Every structure is written in structure tokens, then in C-alpha cells.
């Protein structure tokens, strides 16, 4: 079954929106967009990869981006705070292991996610990303 279809994932603090491509029984792939972008940034790539490689390809909007909810008042807005939110989304999707594709900021989150939750991650693909950046070399 081919799609794209809008999806929603409920987490304890907010609702995440995304776009699903490919087959629900395909290999799980989660795509994370760059800063000030949204899940639609994968609209050209996902239809090429999903059917060819039999993927369950989900592009997710970060909190405060696209159609996802903003974080509620009092919840941190730091870059690293995306890591547990995305880990919860992976678990909410029922995935035991997932491949990640991250563009720009999404690549930084993918790198942190793979280092923090290696048991969840099969592989990581970075597009225009090297990983998280620090302002101070001591960070």
C-alpha cells in the first residue's frame, strides 16, 4: 500500500504531526527536518525511496514546526530536548529499531538520539549535517 498520509503522534506534553510514505509493513525510517522547516521537506525524497526499498517512511515535524504543537509554557526549548520527544515518538509508533534520516538540525538530533538510545537505532543518514554544534569548544 502506497501513501502519503498525514499522521499524528501523541506524547505526554504535545502532539507531533508528520507525513507517512510507503508501506506500513516496510522497514521503519524516521526523517527529521532542518531548522525552521517541516516534514514536507522530504516530499520529494520519500516517494523515491519508500516504494523502491519497501520502507515505512515517516517524516516528522519537530515541536513548534509544521503542524506539530508548540511546547507548553515551562517546557524547555533547548535543542537537546528534542531527543526524548523523538524517542517517545519512535516508541509510540511501535518501532523496536528504526533508521534515521536527518537534514541539518534534524541530523544533529539524529546523532544525539543514536548516542543516547543506541538500542532504538539501526542506522543514521545525515544530509547537510555533521551532528550537534557547540558554541564553546569545551561544551
C-alpha positions, 0 to 999 in steps of 0.5 A, spaced: 500 500 500 502 506 497 501 513 501 502 519 503 498 520 509 498 525 514 499 522 521 499 524 528 503 522 534 501 523 541 506 524 547 505 526 554 506 534 553 504 535 545 502 532 539 507 531 533 504 531 526 508 528 520 507 525 513 507 517 512 510 514 505 510 507 503 508 501 506 506 500 513 509 493 513 516 496 510 522 497 514 521 503 519 525 510 517 524 516 521 526 523 517 527 529 521 527 536 518 532 542 518 531 548 522 525 552 521 522 547 516 517 541 516 516 534 514 514 536 507 521 537 506 522 530 504 516 530 499 520 529 494 525 524 497 520 519 500 516 517 494 523 515 491 525 511 496 519 508 500 516 504 494 523 502 491 526 499 498 519 497 501 520 502 507 515 505 512 517 512 511 515 517 516 517 524 516 516 528 522 515 535 524 519 537 530 515 541 536 513 548 534 514 546 526 509 544 521 503 542 524 506 539 530 504 543 537 508 548 540 511 546 547 507 548 553 509 554 557 515 551 562 517 546 557 524 547 555 526 549 548 533 547 548 535 543 542 537 537 546 530 536 548 528 534 542 531 527 543 526 524 548 520 527 544 523 523 538 524 517 542 517 517 545 515 518 538 519 512 535 516 508 541 509 510 540 509 508 533 511 501 535 518 501 532 523 496 536 529 499 531 528 504 526 533 508 521 534 515 521 534 520 516 536 527 518 537 534 514 541 539 518 538 540 525 534 534 524 541 530 523 544 533 529 538 530 533 539 524 529 546 523 532 544 525 539 538 520 539 543 514 536 548 516 542 543 516 547 538 510 545 543 506 541 538 500 542 532 504 538 537 505 532 539 501 526 542 506 522 543 514 521 543 518 514 545 525 515 544 530 509 547 537 510 549 535 517 555 533 521 551 532 528 550 537 534 554 544 534 557 547 540 558 554 541 564 553 546 569 548 544 569 545 551 561 544 551 
